[in-house]
Amino acid sequence: MTDLQKYLRPEIVDMAPYKPGEQPGAAKVIKLNTNENPYPPSPKVREAILGATGRLERYPDPIATSFRMVASDVLGVTPDQILCGNGSDDILTILTRAFVGTGQKLRLPFPSYILYRTLAQIQGACYEEIRFTEDFQLSESFFEKSKELKLVFLPNPNSPSGTVIDHPTILRLASRLDCPIVVDEAYVDFAQENAIGLIAKDPRIMVTRTLSKSYGLAGLRFGYLVAHEQMIGYLRKVKDSYNTDSISIAGATAAMSDQAWLKDNVAKIVATRQRMIPRLKQLGFNVTASQANFVWATRSDQEVQPMYQKLKAQGILVRYMDYTQGTAGPWGDGLRISVGTDAEIDAMLMVLESIL
Ligand SMILES: *Cc1c(COP(=O)(O)O)cnc(C)c1O
């Protein structure tokens, strides 16, 4: 028996691996478990990718200039305020590495995106999970100064709830804490407001975005950070030299250029979401007021885990999320259901009704 464990850093041996949602091979599954877009990306993306295949023997542009030019126009910031990455998960990794040293602290709300925990653990850092209030707002302890606190992750809209924290509250948080605040806007295109304007008010506020959800490009891997130019300069030193490739840069640039396609898909998804919420409520679920492309459905009268299993047996995959364990005490569990097409949601609701 070889014992390879002794060669690894103890943090890595001890940590639980991050578990992404299932990606079933079968094409027949109605997939409502990882908040992908049910609609394909702009046809311009495919065209641009095909164009990029003509120069694969060359390294890509290390700082994805073509993307940053287009994105800066869309967002109303300068190209030097944008840092691109291999999905926004890569950006979150860069931020953790840049700001939080071994033994230092990262703060996040609970329940929220599980990956933040994993990033802290890999870094050998501590993470402080602070419970949301019952209606998914920040509690007073979230604003408390704390020794060794080096970074805050605030998903907005939050996953799994889809709820949002308003901008005066984010500014108040930044003014109270002596560390950068990362607003993770993975789902913001489905929401009413975005936080880009806050960067000019407080340069410690940074915003992460992804093309995985609203742009329908989860398979491409492209995300970015918007921040103060000086911050971007430092963070470029931390990233891998070529953290976005020629294919993803070409595809992401084309997607960003087609804002009409984005708006059209977002409008369809928001309309389906608004139809879906009252119908889930009629079936007896508690549903939060989501501003994302998923809804968080919980129950007090019945267990939801068996519902997840029965849906799965009938070819409908939703995400069962169990937040009964956590350093901040038990929260509960629920079903996080991505907003699919109208037909997919109708099918899901029909099966759900039959198994209740
Ligand atoms: C999906 C998601 C991301 C990651 O997106 P990628 O760009 O695909 O890595 C980041 N944050 C939250 C809250 C997400 O739900």
The ligand as an SDF file (V2000), in Angstrom:
LIG
                    3D

 15 15  0  0  0  0  0  0  0  0999 V2000
  -22.4090   29.7170  -11.8660 C   0  0  0  0  0  0  0  0  0  0  0  0
  -21.8130   30.6170  -10.8470 C   0  0  0  0  0  0  0  0  0  0  0  0
  -20.5130   31.1080  -10.9890 C   0  0  0  0  0  0  0  0  0  0  0  0
  -19.5020   30.5280  -11.9380 C   0  0  0  0  0  0  0  0  0  0  0  0
  -19.6290   30.7050  -13.1910 O   0  0  0  0  0  0  0  0  0  0  0  0
  -18.5490   30.1990  -14.2350 P   0  0  0  0  0  0  0  0  0  0  0  0
  -18.2490   31.4360  -14.9870 O   0  0  0  0  0  0  0  0  0  0  0  0
  -19.2430   29.1650  -15.0220 O   0  0  0  0  0  0  0  0  0  0  0  0
  -17.3240   29.6880  -13.5380 O   0  0  0  0  0  0  0  0  0  0  0  0
  -20.0340   32.0270  -10.0720 C   0  0  0  0  0  0  0  0  0  0  0  0
  -20.7920   32.4290   -9.0340 N   0  0  0  0  0  0  0  0  0  0  0  0
  -22.0340   31.9660   -8.8570 C   0  0  0  0  0  0  0  0  0  0  0  0
  -22.8190   32.4460   -7.6850 C   0  0  0  0  0  0  0  0  0  0  0  0
  -22.5710   31.0330   -9.7400 C   0  0  0  0  0  0  0  0  0  0  0  0
  -23.7810   30.5240   -9.5110 O   0  0  0  0  0  0  0  0  0  0  0  0
  1  2  1  0
  2  3  1  0
  2 14  2  0
  3  4  1  0
  3 10  2  0
  4  5  1  0
  5  6  1  0
  6  7  2  0
  6  8  1  0
  6  9  1  0
 10 11  1  0
 11 12  2  0
 12 13  1  0
 12 14  1  0
 14 15  1  0
M  END
$$$$
